[in-house]
Amino acid sequence: QGAVYCEMQSRENTPMIKGSREVQQHLWKGTNYVWETGGIMKDIRALDNDTIKKYHASYYRPNNLCVIVTGKVSPAELMDALEPMEAKIMGKGGLPELLSVPQPWQTPVPPLQESVHRCIE
């Protein structure tokens, strides 16, 4: 919680972020894209360790893992390098049940219904 809070505190009130959040709230209204990926300070302040642990267990999971490999790499060597990590992950037991929260890319983005003009201070 502390590291995320410090990161968000250092950027949440900058003019660029304030403008970006306002656009985000209107452009992506009705979708999961309206949310700030790191959270917003007032919500982060209200978190407790149990909530953070539950979130981590639900979303920081092997089926959300993305490995990007670039350069000249032998596929066999890559698989050999990944095997110990896979064994460690699988050794922790079964995966927890997925939450019934749809992934953002599975939710259609509704068309804009109006023009929005705001002065951001």
ChimeraX attribute file (.defattr): number of C-alpha atoms within 10 A of each C-alpha:
attribute: neighborCount
match mode: 1-to-1
recipient: residues
	/A:1	12
	/A:2	9
	/A:3	8
	/A:4	13
	/A:5	17
	/A:6	11
	/A:7	12
	/A:8	17
	/A:9	13
	/A:10	9
	/A:11	12
	/A:12	16
	/A:13	11
	/A:14	11
	/A:15	12
	/A:16	10
	/A:17	12
	/A:18	15
	/A:19	15
	/A:20	11
	/A:21	16
	/A:22	14
	/A:23	16
	/A:24	15
	/A:25	15
	/A:26	14
	/A:27	19
	/A:28	16
	/A:29	16
	/A:30	13
	/A:31	18
	/A:32	16
	/A:33	16
	/A:34	16
	/A:35	14
	/A:36	13
	/A:37	7
	/A:38	11
	/A:39	13
	/A:40	15
	/A:41	15
	/A:42	9
	/A:43	9
	/A:44	16
	/A:45	11
	/A:46	9
	/A:47	11
	/A:48	10
	/A:49	9
	/A:50	9
	/A:51	11
	/A:52	13
	/A:53	10
	/A:54	11
	/A:55	12
	/A:56	11
	/A:57	14
	/A:58	15
	/A:59	14
	/A:60	11
	/A:61	13
	/A:62	11
	/A:63	8
	/A:64	9
	/A:65	9
	/A:66	7
	/A:67	6
	/A:68	5
	/A:69	8
	/A:70	5
	/A:71	5
	/A:72	6
	/A:73	9
	/A:74	9
	/A:75	9
	/A:76	9
	/A:77	10
	/A:78	11
	/A:79	11
	/A:80	11
	/A:81	11
	/A:82	12
	/A:83	12
	/A:84	11
	/A:85	11
	/A:86	12
	/A:87	10
	/A:88	10
	/A:89	14
	/A:90	12
	/A:91	9
	/A:92	8
	/A:93	8
	/A:94	8
	/A:95	13
	/A:96	10
	/A:97	8
	/A:98	11
	/A:99	9
	/A:100	6
	/A:101	7
	/A:102	11
	/A:103	9
	/A:104	11
	/A:105	10
	/A:106	9
	/A:107	12
	/A:108	9
	/A:109	15
	/A:110	11
	/A:111	9
	/A:112	11
	/A:113	7
	/A:114	7
	/A:115	7
	/A:116	9
	/A:117	7
	/A:118	8
	/A:119	6
	/A:120	8
	/A:121	6
